[in-house]
Amino acid sequence: VGGETTDSTSKTSHGLLLHPNGKPVTFEAPNAVNTFGGYTQALNLWGSFTGEYQDTNGGVHAYVRHPDGEFTEFTLPGAGTTNGNGTYASSLNLFGVSIGFSSEPNGTADGYVHFPDGRLILANAPVAGQQSTYPYAINDLGEFTGYWYYANGAEHGFVALAVP
């Protein structure tokens, strides 16, 4: 099981992995003030985990924590870097492809797909007038789902394929 835990005294969040034997392991992303788990299926069967961390400026950066404890960190170009803006992780599949979204200072969001080789591509709804795109879950075939909306707030769901 993957997620996060918050220290009741310091109010600091830490990444959390609960192994099948019941042993909890907490961890911090490098440069993190707070480390969070991803929004949905953030843990894959290999033991890789995706989430985000907050830095000292309040900026948010996505990460993949590999089974050996190493981290891959990334920030979507154009994403904010202060006050809770930045790159958020949603989901990770068996092959290490992760998806998520940015939170930008102007209130919009861009979707992304992050591949294990480091490629990071935008994954926005290809519709004129789309305001923001939020990918939420990816399966092992690379199919992902989420929603996007117009500036007037009308939301629409989508299914897409992560192709490098």
DOMI-585704 format. One record per residue (C-alpha): residue number from 1; residue in one letter; x, y, z. Coordinates in steps of 0.05 Angstrom, whole numbers, plus 32768, in hexadecimal, padded with zeros to 4 digits. Example, Ala and Ser with C-alpha at 12.3 -4.5 7.8 and 13.67 -1.06 7.14 Angstrom:
BEGIN
TISE, num, residu, x, y, z
TISE, 1, A, 80F6, 7FA6, 809C
TISE, 2, S, 8111, 7FEB, 808F
//
This chain:
BEGIN
TISE, num, residu, x, y, z
TISE, 1, V, 8000, 8000, 8000
TISE, 2, G, 801A, 8045, 7FF0
TISE, 3, G, 8005, 8089, 800B
TISE, 4, E, 801C, 80BD, 803C
TISE, 5, T, 801B, 80CB, 8086
TISE, 6, T, 801D, 810E, 80AA
TISE, 7, D, 8042, 8119, 80EC
TISE, 8, S, 800F, 8134, 811E
TISE, 9, T, 8042, 8160, 8140
TISE, 10, S, 8069, 817F, 8106
TISE, 11, K, 8030, 8179, 80D3
TISE, 12, T, 8065, 815F, 80A2
TISE, 13, S, 804E, 812B, 806E
TISE, 14, H, 8078, 80EF, 805B
TISE, 15, G, 8071, 80BB, 8024
TISE, 16, L, 805A, 8077, 803F
TISE, 17, L, 8061, 8030, 8025
TISE, 18, L, 8041, 7FF7, 804B
TISE, 19, H, 8061, 7FB5, 8039
TISE, 20, P, 8039, 7F73, 8035
TISE, 21, N, 8058, 7F5E, 8077
TISE, 22, G, 8039, 7F9B, 8098
TISE, 23, K, 807A, 7FC2, 809F
TISE, 24, P, 8071, 800D, 8091
TISE, 25, V, 80A9, 8034, 8070
TISE, 26, T, 80A7, 8080, 806D
TISE, 27, F, 80D1, 80A8, 803D
TISE, 28, E, 80E0, 80EF, 8026
TISE, 29, A, 80EB, 8106, 7FDF
TISE, 30, P, 812D, 812C, 7FD6
TISE, 31, N, 8125, 8177, 7FE4
TISE, 32, A, 80E0, 816B, 8002
TISE, 33, V, 80BF, 8191, 803B
TISE, 34, N, 8083, 8163, 8034
TISE, 35, T, 807E, 8122, 800D
TISE, 36, F, 803A, 810B, 7FF3
TISE, 37, G, 801E, 80CD, 7FD2
TISE, 38, G, 7FFC, 80D0, 7F8E
TISE, 39, Y, 7FB1, 80DB, 7F84
TISE, 40, T, 7F9B, 8095, 7F6D
TISE, 41, Q, 7FC2, 8056, 7F5D
TISE, 42, A, 8006, 8071, 7F71
TISE, 43, L, 8028, 802D, 7F7E
TISE, 44, N, 8037, 7FF8, 7F4A
TISE, 45, L, 8046, 7FAD, 7F53
TISE, 46, W, 8092, 7FB9, 7F4C
TISE, 47, G, 8092, 7FE6, 7F89
TISE, 48, S, 8099, 8028, 7F63
TISE, 49, F, 8070, 8061, 7F81
TISE, 50, T, 805C, 80A4, 7F65
TISE, 51, G, 8048, 80E2, 7F8B
TISE, 52, E, 805D, 812A, 7F95
TISE, 53, Y, 8084, 8153, 7FC6
TISE, 54, Q, 8082, 819B, 7FDC
TISE, 55, D, 80C2, 81C4, 7FDF
TISE, 56, T, 80D4, 81FF, 800C
TISE, 57, N, 80B2, 8231, 7FDC
TISE, 58, G, 8071, 8209, 7FDF
TISE, 59, G, 807C, 81F0, 7F97
TISE, 60, V, 8066, 81A9, 7F87
TISE, 61, H, 8090, 8177, 7F5F
TISE, 62, A, 807E, 8131, 7F49
TISE, 63, Y, 80A9, 80F4, 7F56
TISE, 64, V, 80AF, 80AA, 7F4A
TISE, 65, R, 80CF, 8084, 7F84
TISE, 66, H, 80EE, 8044, 7F69
TISE, 67, P, 80F1, 8003, 7F90
TISE, 68, D, 813B, 800E, 7FA1
TISE, 69, G, 8129, 8051, 7FC2
TISE, 70, E, 8144, 807D, 7F89
TISE, 71, F, 8119, 80B7, 7F72
TISE, 72, T, 8109, 80D4, 7F2E
TISE, 73, E, 80EE, 811B, 7F36
TISE, 74, F, 80CC, 8146, 7F01
TISE, 75, T, 80A6, 8187, 7EF8
TISE, 76, L, 807A, 8195, 7EBB
TISE, 77, P, 8092, 81D2, 7E94
TISE, 78, G, 8063, 820C, 7EA3
TISE, 79, A, 804D, 81F1, 7EE5
TISE, 80, G, 8050, 8220, 7F20
TISE, 81, T, 8088, 821A, 7F53
TISE, 82, T, 806B, 823D, 7F91
TISE, 83, N, 802C, 823D, 7FBC
TISE, 84, G, 8014, 81F7, 7FAD
TISE, 85, N, 801C, 81FE, 7F63
TISE, 86, G, 8045, 81CA, 7F3E
TISE, 87, T, 8043, 8183, 7F24
TISE, 88, Y, 8015, 814F, 7F44
TISE, 89, A, 8018, 8104, 7F3A
TISE, 90, S, 7FD8, 80DB, 7F31
TISE, 91, S, 7FEA, 8094, 7F1C
TISE, 92, L, 8021, 8064, 7F08
TISE, 93, N, 801C, 8024, 7EDF
TISE, 94, L, 8045, 7FE3, 7EE2
TISE, 95, F, 8076, 7FFD, 7EAE
TISE, 96, G, 8086, 803D, 7ED4
TISE, 97, V, 805C, 806C, 7EA8
TISE, 98, S, 803F, 80A2, 7ED5
TISE, 99, I, 8009, 80D6, 7EC9
TISE, 100, G, 7FF1, 8114, 7EED
TISE, 101, F, 7FE6, 815E, 7EE5
TISE, 102, S, 8004, 81A2, 7EF2
TISE, 103, S, 7FE6, 81D8, 7F1C
TISE, 104, E, 7FF7, 821B, 7EFD
TISE, 105, P, 7FF5, 8261, 7F1C
TISE, 106, N, 7FBD, 8276, 7EEC
TISE, 107, G, 7F90, 823F, 7F08
TISE, 108, T, 7F94, 8210, 7ECD
TISE, 109, A, 7FB2, 81CA, 7EC8
TISE, 110, D, 7FD7, 81A3, 7E93
TISE, 111, G, 7FD7, 8157, 7E92
TISE, 112, Y, 8017, 8130, 7E88
TISE, 113, V, 8033, 80EB, 7E7B
TISE, 114, H, 8078, 80DB, 7E97
TISE, 115, F, 809D, 80A0, 7E79
TISE, 116, P, 80D2, 8077, 7E9E
TISE, 117, D, 8109, 8090, 7E6F
TISE, 118, G, 80FB, 80D8, 7E86
TISE, 119, R, 80D0, 80F0, 7E4D
TISE, 120, L, 8099, 811E, 7E66
TISE, 121, I, 8061, 8131, 7E36
TISE, 122, L, 8022, 815B, 7E3C
TISE, 123, A, 7FE1, 8134, 7E3C
TISE, 124, N, 7FAC, 8169, 7E33
TISE, 125, A, 7F68, 815D, 7E14
TISE, 126, P, 7F6F, 816F, 7DCA
TISE, 127, V, 7F30, 8199, 7DCA
TISE, 128, A, 7F2B, 81E3, 7DBA
TISE, 129, G, 7F1A, 820A, 7DF9
TISE, 130, Q, 7F32, 81D7, 7E2C
TISE, 131, Q, 7F47, 81FA, 7E6B
TISE, 132, S, 7F68, 81C3, 7E94
TISE, 133, T, 7F75, 8178, 7E8F
TISE, 134, Y, 7F7B, 8147, 7ECA
TISE, 135, P, 7F93, 8100, 7EBA
TISE, 136, Y, 7F84, 80D3, 7EF6
TISE, 137, A, 7F8F, 8089, 7EEA
TISE, 138, I, 7FBB, 8060, 7EBA
TISE, 139, N, 7FB9, 8015, 7EAD
TISE, 140, D, 7FF1, 7FE6, 7E97
TISE, 141, L, 7FDD, 7FEE, 7E4E
TISE, 142, G, 7FEC, 8038, 7E51
TISE, 143, E, 7FA3, 804C, 7E4E
TISE, 144, F, 7F92, 8086, 7E7D
TISE, 145, T, 7F55, 80AA, 7E91
TISE, 146, G, 7F43, 80EC, 7EB1
TISE, 147, Y, 7F1B, 812B, 7EA2
TISE, 148, W, 7F23, 816F, 7E82
TISE, 149, Y, 7EF8, 81AD, 7E84
TISE, 150, Y, 7EE7, 81EC, 7E5D
TISE, 151, A, 7EF0, 8232, 7E7A
TISE, 152, N, 7EA6, 8232, 7E8B
TISE, 153, G, 7EB1, 81F6, 7EB9
TISE, 154, A, 7E8F, 81C0, 7E8F
TISE, 155, E, 7EB5, 817F, 7E9D
TISE, 156, H, 7EC0, 8145, 7E6D
TISE, 157, G, 7EE0, 8101, 7E79
TISE, 158, F, 7F14, 80E2, 7E4B
TISE, 159, V, 7F3B, 80A3, 7E3D
TISE, 160, A, 7F7F, 80A9, 7E1A
TISE, 161, L, 7FBC, 8080, 7E0A
TISE, 162, A, 8002, 8091, 7E24
TISE, 163, V, 802E, 808C, 7DE6
TISE, 164, P, 8076, 80A5, 7DEA
//
